Amino acid sequence: MSLRKRTLARVSFAALCAAITSETAAADGDSASPKPSGIETVVVTASKYRSEKASTGTKTDTPIMLTPMSIAVIPQQVLQDQQTLRLDDAIQNVSGVIPSDDSFGTGDSFTIRGFDQNDLTFEDGVKLDQYSISGFPRDLANIESIEVVKGPASVLYGQAEPGGLVSIVTKKPLDTPFYSLDQQVGSFGLYRTTADATGPLTQDGSLLYRFNLDFENAGSFRDFIHTHRLSLFPTLEWKPDDQDQLTLELKYGTGSLVLDNGIPFLANGTPADVPLSRNYADPNVNRGPVAEYAVKLIAVHEFSDDWKLRLVYNTEYVSSPSQNAQYYAGDADSSGNLQRFGFTENYFKHWTHQIVVDLTGTFETFGIKHTTVVGMDYYHLNGAYDANFYAPASINIYAPVYDQPYTPPDPSQDFFVTELQNAFGLYAQDQMELPGSVYLLAGFRYDDTTSFDSGYGNAASKVHDTPSPTPRLGALWQPVQQLSLYASYTENYGATALGALTPDGKLLPAESAQQIEVGVKAELLDKKLSVTASAYDLTKQHVPTADPQNPAFVVAIGAARSRGLELDISGEILPGWQVIGGYSYIDGIVTKDDNTPSLAGLPFPGIPKHSASLWSTYEFQSGDLRGLSVGLGVVARGPVAAYESPDGVTYLADRIPGYAIVNAMIGDNFIVGSSVIRAQLNVNNLFDQKYFAAVNPSQATPGTPLSVIGSLSVRF
């Protein structure tokens, strides 16, 4: 094929996706189909890195420029350009979001504004099962975009972490047929196949479908770590008339994965100087079979153009027993000997149910325009597992000898743990548009939650929380169309740390928090580029943390405060030149701790004061290179602190060094018949930087060294 013919065969893949999206939107508009209320987020055009609207923050279709809080959106195009495989990696495009390792590589684990999210994420506005170390990390095959709301959001969503809220927006059926097949191969044995098919099932378009598939088989640069999984996501959408819409989303996942303890600490508070690939759990342990099932039913009824009712039922079931698990029991001693503890688990099941009802309406009183949401939600969790602890032989980190004999667990010492939670909430929110481009937001929530945890012999703990109503207040002024100034005060009703018990077998009380935030938002370059800058002061009570004297249990440190500055940017600088990224400064400190030893006065471990990310791509718009896209990005983290506690608590400032890793991408598109083929290559950690991506009190998680992912995609 000549260069000239090859050039003519190029096509902008982003433009193709945009055309598909715009055709679908036009078709929906012509049919006057009901506009979903609440969390049904607007479709983000795949050719852009910027989104004008995000409904997670308010459960209404409100422009981000008119929402008095910091909100960031990661569109589908960013996920494609970065070939993102994990949610943890995707949300690093947002300021103030830092990876953690609560789930030892098996779940989605991160902090926002310095506070651990405890594996809590949302999907289309409903809470996902947050139990740590169970199930797979969230599959991205059926994700349209990701919305991150900074600061407390429990007024609308119930128990949540105050640092922020991450909500996944799933792909919905389209009324224009679309099919795709993607094959990825990469370093460390990565092999991933994904498929996407959507379109109408009936001639009148009243019944639509979408089907996503993801098959992954992957090794790791870490010894003994391997993942194998298959995920299926069928979706049906029925529109019997102009006022009603019913969507059924299903999920099935099966496979296995291995949890990863990372690199142990030495007694001086630094990660051991050993090969980053080394794993000190025995081979063939920490592997468990995983089965996941989920059903989500969304019903929307439009009473009129101004009033809509939305009902969601969501249920998830996870079975993931760790039949032989091993963990590090503290630090390695001066000779390199590392104590380990283990347990066997033949039974692990988690089942959650959730119902959410929202009534959204718009009306006007005395010249003031109102957008109101009133609703209720109910969340039920029923979990159970068995376990039996045993003591594997210690291992020397410098000369490891694996599979040493050990005394097997005594069956008479088996214990069975049951976890139950019932959470009920009522909430109301009003957004008011006043003369002079002034916008006010006011909301409150009432909660009633009962949590029960039993196990570890005959120990049992029950907590019944009925906190005072949780308020939310915000004000925004838009002096010119391209600029918004806002301030807000929000309180938070936090999660109960189910599965995390104190040394005496008790549950911690539910967390609470308060935040003050001010910020500025701007739309630049003819609304092609969005910038948000914010400052906040956030205080949280009853914060759970690993017991310094017994990392298998937790303690409540009393209160902690995070203050910080954030900057987020996304959009298009010039035609074809897109950018997304941010910077954050986090000053986190423990303000109250009545435990012994006390952490009061000490900064948050594992949280860098300074962090930043920037990702930029350019797609050639003309000439022989038209359609060719290149990308370059950097993720940077400052040094972080660690704690040591052999006889007390010692604060070790900047003990874990900071890092900056560079990632790159090149991709091209070709037309073959009626199909569009895209070839893409991503190189991550281009300069093979050695770094630790996350730390916790017992170990550090090494970052992935230089790696490549190649992909071939077909769209037709």
N, C-alpha and C positions, 0 to 999 in steps of 0.2 A: 504494500500500500504506500503510495507516495505521501510525502509530507503534506502536500496541499490537500489531498483527499482526506488524510487523517485529521487535518485541521477542520475541514468542513464537517467531519463526523462528530466532532466534539459538541457537547451540549452542557449547559449549566444544570447540574443535578439539582441544585437549590431552586433554580427557576422552575424546573419540572415539578418539584414538590409544591412550590407555591401555586402553580397552576392548578394542580389537583385540589389543593386546599380551597382556593378561591372558587373553583367550580362547585365544590360541595357546599360552600357557604351560600353561593348564589342559589343553588337548588333549594336549600333549606329555606332561604328567604322567600323564594317564589311560592313555596308550598305553605307558607305561614305556619310552619310547625312551631310548637310551643318552645319558647326560649327557657331552658332549664334554669330554675332558681337555685340560689345557694352556691354550693361548691362546684357546680358544673362549670369548669373554667373555660374561658374562650380558647379557641384553637390558635396556637402560636404559629405564624408563618415560618416555615422551615428555613427560608432564605435569610432570616434575621437573627441576631443575638439579643434583640430587645423585645420586650413585651409591654404593651400599654396597660394591660389589665391583669389582675390576679385576684381571685375571689376568696382565697384561703383566709386572708386577714380579717375580712368582714362578713363572709358568707353572702356577699352581694356582688353584683357586676359593677364594681367601682374602679375607675382608673387609679393606677398606682399614684399618680400625681395628686389625687384628692384623698388619699388615705393617710391619716396621721400616725404612721408607724413606718419602720424600715422594712421593705419587702424586696426580695430578690427572686428572679425567675431564671431557671436554666432551661432554655428551649431545646427541642429535639435536635436542632442543627448542631449545637455544642456537643451533645452526646455522640452524634455521628462523627463529627470532626475529631474528637478526642478518642474515639473508639472506647468509650467508657464501659467497663465491665461491672463496676461496683458502685453502689450509692455513695459510699465513703469517698470515692475518688471524685464523683460528680460534684458534690457539694463543697469541695475545696475551691471551687470557682467563686464562692461567696465569702465575704470578709467575716472574721470572727468565728468561723467553723473550723475546728481542729480535730483530727482523728484521735480516738482513744482506743483502748483494747480491752473493754469489759468482757467481750465475748470471745476472746482468744482466736480471732480470725474467722469465727463461724457466723457472726451477725453483723449488723450495721451499727457501728459504735463510734460516737463522736460527741464533742462538746460544742456548745454555742455560748458565746459571751462568757466563757470560763466555766460553765456549769455542765456537768455530765448529763446527756440526754437519756441515759440508762436504757439504750436500745429502743427508745420510743419514737416511732414514726407513724404518719397517717397516710391514708390512701383515699383520694376523693373525699376527704373530710372525715373519714371514720378511722378509729384507732386500730392499728395493727397489733397483733400479739407481740408484746415487748419482752417476753421472757428471755433472759440472757442465756447464751450457749444452747440454743435449741433452734432447729430448723436452719435453712440456708440464709445467707445474705439475700436481700431483696433482688429478685431478678429484674433486669431492665428491659427485657424483650417487649413488654407491652406498655412501656412508659412513654407518654407524649411529652411531658415536661415535669419539672420539679420546682415547687414553690417553697421558699424559705421565709418565714415571718420571724423577725427578730423581737425578742422580749416576750413577756408573758402572753399566753393566748388561751388560758383555761376558761375565760369567761364564756367562750363559745364552744369549747371542746372538752370540758371536764378536766380530770386530772392530767396535767401536762407539766413539762419542765419549764422553768421560767426563762431560761436562756433564749428559747425560741421554739419554733415548730416547723418541722419538715413534712410537707404533704406531697405525695406523688399523684400526678394526674395521669390516669390511664388512657390508653388509646381507645377511642370510641368508633363504632361502625360508621362508614362513609356510604353515601348513596351513589358514589361513582366507583366502579370496580377498580381495584388496585391490588397488585400482587408483587411480592418481593421475596428474594432468597439471598441470604448472606452467608458467606463462609469465611471464618477467621482462623488463622493459624499463627502461632507465635512461640516465643521463647518458653522454655521449661515445659514443653509438651502441651501447650495450649491448643485445643481443637474445639471450635464452637460453631455450631450451625443454627441460624435463626431463620424463621419464615413468618411472613405476614400476608394475610389475604382478607379482603373486605369487599363489600358490595351489597346490592339488594338481593333478597330472596324471592320477592314478589314483583310482578310487573308494575304495580302502582307505587312501589317503594315504601310501603307501609311496614315491611319487615326487613330489617338489615342484619348483617352478621359481620363479625370480625374474628379471626382466628390467628393467634400468635403461638409460635413454638420456639423453644430454646433447648438445644442439647449441648452440654459442655463436658469436656473431659480435659482435665488440666493437672499438671504437676506443679512443682514449686522449686524455687531456688533453695528452699529449706528442706532439710532431710526428712523423709518419711511423710511428707505432706502431699495429699492428693485429693482432688475433688471430682466427683462424677455425678451429674444430675440431668434430669429431663423435666422440663416445665411446659405445661400446656395451658393456654388462656383462651377458651372459647367465650364469645360474647354475642348476645342477641338483643336487638332493639326493636320494639314494636311501637308504631304510632297509629293507633286505630282512628284518630281524628285529630283536629287541630288543637285540641285542648289537653290531650293526654299523651304520655310517653312512658314506656316501661322498658327498663334495661336490666338484663340478667347477665352477670359476669361470673364465670367459674374459673377456678384454678386447681391444677393438679401438679404436684411436684414429687419426685421420687429420686433416690440416689443415696450417696454417702459423702461424708466429708470428715476431715481430721482437724481437731482443734490444735492450736499452736501456742506453746508457752513462751516462745521468744528466747531472748538471751537473758540469763540470770544476772543479778547484781552481785558485785563484790561488797565486802564489809565497809569499804570506803565510799559507797554510794555511787559508784560508776559501773556501767555495764562491763561484764567480763570481756577482756581482750582475746576473743576466740573467733574462729571463722563464723561469719554471719549465717552460714548455711547450717550450722550445727544445732541439732535438736537433742535435748537431754531427757526426753521421754523415750521409752523403749520403742523399737519398731513394732508396728502392728497394734499399738494401743491408741487410745484417743480417737478411734474411728467408730462411727455409729451410723446405722441406717436411718434415713430420714424419709418420712412420708408427710406431705402437706396437702390439705384440701381446704378450699375456701369457696363460699357462695355469697355473692352480693347482689341484692335486688334493689333497684332504684325506681321509684314511681313518682312522676311529676304530673300534677293537674293544674291547669291554668284557668282560674275562675274568670279572669278578665285580663286585659293588658296590664293591669296594675297589681293584681294579687295572684300569688302562686303558692301551691303547697307541694312540699317535697318530703317523701318518706323513704328511708334507707334501712334495709335489714342486712347485716353482715355477720357471717359466722366463719370461724377458722378452726381447723383441727390440725394439730401437729403431734406426730409421734417420732421421738428421736432419742432412744435410750443409748447412753454411753456405756457399752458393755464392759469396758476396761479403760479407765481414765487415770492419767497421772499428771500431777502438778508439782511445781517447785514449792518447797516448804521453807521459804525465806531465802537468804543470800548464801552464796558459796563462802566457805571459810578461807583462812589465809593459805591453806594448802590446796584449795580448789575443790574441796569436797562439798557436794550439794545434796542436801536432804530432800527427799521427795515423799509425797503422800499420794495415795490412790484410792479409787473406789470402783466398785462394780455397780451397774445399774441395768436391770433387766426390763424395767418398765418406766416409761416416761410419756405422759400424754397431757396435752393442753388443749382446752376447748373454750372458745370465747364466742359470745353472742352480743350483738349491739344493735340497738334501734335508735334512729335519729329522725325526728320530725321537725321540719322548719316551715313556718308560714312567713312569706316575704311579701311586703306590700309597699306601694308608694302613694302618697297623698300630700295635700297641701293645707296648711292652716295659717291664717293671718299673714299670707305672703311668704311663709317658710315652707320649703319643700322637705318632705320626710321620706326616708327609706328605712323601713322598720323590719326587724326580724324577731320573731318570738318562737321559741321551740323548747323541746325536751329531748333528753337522751337517756338511754339505759344501757349499762355495760355489765355483763356477767362473765366472770372467769371461773373455770373449774379445772384445776390442774392436780396431777398426782404423779409421784415417782417413788421408786424404792432405791435404796443405796446401802452399801456395806463398805466401810473404810478398811484399808489395809496399808501396810508400810513396805513399799518397795525398798530395795537396798539403795544406799546412797551411791552417787556416781561422781567421779572426778571429772571436772569440766575440761581439764587439760589432757587427760588420757582416759576417755570414757570407755567403759566396758558395759555393753548392753546385755539385756536378758539375763541378769543375775538372778539366782533363785531367791524366792521370798516366801514368807508364810502366807498362804491363801486366806481370804476372809473367812471368819467364823460365821456360819449360817445363823447361829443363834443371836448374832449381833446385828442382823438386818433391821433396818427401820424403814418406815413408810411415811412419806410426807404428803399432806393434802393442803391445797391452797384454794381458797374461795374468795371471791370478791363480787359484791353487788354495789354498783354505783348508779345513782339516779340524780339527774340535774334538770333544773328549769332555768331558762335564760331569756333575756330580752335586750334588744339593742336598737337605738335610733340614731340615724345619720341625718343631720339637718343642714340644709343649704340656706344660708342667710344672705341678705343683701350685702354688697361690698365684697363678694367672693370670699366669704367666711364660711367655713364648714366645721360643724361640731359633731362629736361622736360621744354617746353615753350608753353604757350598758352595765348589766349586773347579772349575777348568777347565784342560784341557791343549789347546794349539794347535800346529798345524804349518802354516805359511803360506809359499808361494813366490809372489813377485811379479816380473813381468818387464815392462820397458818399453823399446822400441827406436824410434829415429827421429832426427830432426834430423841428417841425414847418416848417418854410420855409428855414431853414439853408441848405446849400449845399456847398460841397467842391470838387474841381477837381485839381488833381496834374498830370502834364506831366513831366516825367523824361527821359532825354537822357544823361546819364552820359558818361564821357570819357571812352574809352575802358578799360575793366577790365583785368589786366595782371596776369600771373601766371608763376613763374620761380622756378625750382628745380634742384638740382644736387645730385647725389649719387655715392659713391665710394665703391666698394666691394673688399677690399684688399685680403680677402680669401673668399671662398664660404660660410662660416658659419657666416660672419660678414659684415654688411653694415653700412656706415656712410652717413648721408644725411643732407642737408640744403635746405630751401625753403623760398621764399617771395611770398605772395599771397594777392591780394586785393579782396574785396567782394562787390557785389551790393545786398543790403538787401531788405527785404520785406517792403511793405507799410502796415501799421496797419489798414486794412479795418475793419470797425465796431468799431474802437476805436477813438473817437473824443476828441478834446480839449474842455474845457469849453465853448469856443465861437463857437463850431460846426465845427471846421476845422480838416482836415486830417493832420497827421504829414508827413513831407517829408520822402522819402525812405531812409533807413539806408545805411551806407557805413562802410567799415572796412578795416584794413590792418594788416597782420600778418607776423612775422618772426619766423621760427621754425628750430631747429636743433635736431638731434636725432641719435640713434644707434639701429640697429636691429640685432638679433642673433638667429641662429638655433642651438640648443644644443641637446645632447643625440641622435646623429645620425639622426638629423632633426625631432625628435619627439616632441621637445619642442621649442616654439617660445617665444621670449622676445623682447619687444620694449620699449625703454626709450626715452623721448623727453622733450625738454624745449621750451617754446614759449613766445612771447610777442604779444598780440592782442589788438588792439584799435578799438573802434566802435563809430560812430557818429550817432546823432539823435535817441538815445535809448529811446523807449517809456517806461514810468512807470506810475503807478497810481498817480493821482494828490493828494498830501498829504492833501489838503483842500477839495477835492471832489473825493472820490475813484471811483465814477461812470464814471469819465472821465480820460484822460491821458494827460501827458505832455512829451515833449522831453527834456531829461536832458543834451543834448549837446554832451558830449563825456564820454566814460568810457574805462578803460584799465584793462585787465586781463593778469597777468603773472603767469606762473606755470610750474610745473614739473609733468610728468606722467610716470607710469610704468604699462605695460600690459603683462600678461603671459598666455599662453594657450598650452595645449598639454598633452603628456603622459610622466610621470616620470619613471615608471616601467611598465611592462606588466600588464594591467588591472587598473593601477592607473592613473587617469586623473585629470587635474586641470585647472581652469580658474579663472582669477581675476585681480585686479589691485590696484594701489594707485595713488592718485593725491593730489597735493598741488596747491591751487588756491589763488592768491593774487589779488583780484578785487577791484577797487576803481573808484569813479566818478571823472573825471579829469576836467570837465567843465560843469557848469550849470548856465544859465542866468535867470532861473525862480526864483520867490520869493514865499516861502523860497527856498534857494539853497541847493542842496545836494552835492556840490563840496567838495571834500576832504573826503567824507564818503565812507566806504566799501559797497559792494553789500549786501543788506539784503537777508537773507535766504540761503546764499551760504557758506558752511563750508570751512575753509582753508584746512583742512585735511579730506580725505575720503578714504575708502578702502573697497574692497570686496574680498573674496576668497571662492571658492566652489571646493570641491574635492570629487571624487567618487572612489571606488575600487570594481572591479568585480573579484571574486575568479576564478582562472584559472584552478584549479585542485582539486582533492580530493572530499570529500562528499559535500562540499559547492560550487562546481563548478557552475557558473552561478548566484549565489547570489551576489547582489550588494548593497553596503551601501554608503551613502554620508553624508557629513557634511560641513557646510559653515557658514560664518559670513559676515554681512554687517555692516560697522561702519561709522559713521559720527561725525565730531567734532561739537562743539557748533556754533551757527550762531547768527548774529546780527539782530536786529529789529529797526524800526524807530517809533518815536512818533511825532505827529504834531498838538497839540491843538492850539498853538499860533506861531509855528515855526517848525523847525525840530530838534529833539533830537536824537542823535545816542546812541543806547543802545547795547553795546558790549556784545557778548556771552550771550544774554538774553534767548535764546532758548538752552537748554542743548543738548549736544551730546548724542549719544547712540551707542550700538552694539547689534545686534540681531543675534541669532544662529538658523540655520535651519538644519534639518536632513532628511534623506531618507533611506528606505530599500525596496528592490524589488527582485522578484524572477520570474523565467520563467519555464514553463512546456509545454511538448508536449502532446496533446490529439488528437489522430488520426493524421490528416494532418495539424492541427492547432497549433499555438504557443500561449499560454496564459501567460500573465504577470500580476502579482499582485504587487501593489506598494503602499506604505504609505509614505506621506510627512508630517512632523511636522514643522510648521513655527513659528518663535518667541518662540523657545523651552522653554525659561525661563520666558516667559510672561513679557517681558520688556515693560514698559510704555514709549512711545516716540512720538514725532511729526515728521511725515515723510516729511512734507513740510510746508512752511509758506509763506504768502503774507501779504500786509499791513493791512488787515482787520481781518484775522483769521489764525488759525493753523490747519492743517489736522492731526488728530491723526493716529498713525500707528496701524495696526491690531494686536490685542492681540494673545495669544496662539491659534493656529488653526491647524486643520488637514485636509488633503485631501487624500482620499483613491481611488484607481482606479483599474479596471479590464479591461484588453485589450486583444483582440483576433486578431491574424494575420493569414491569410490563403491565 
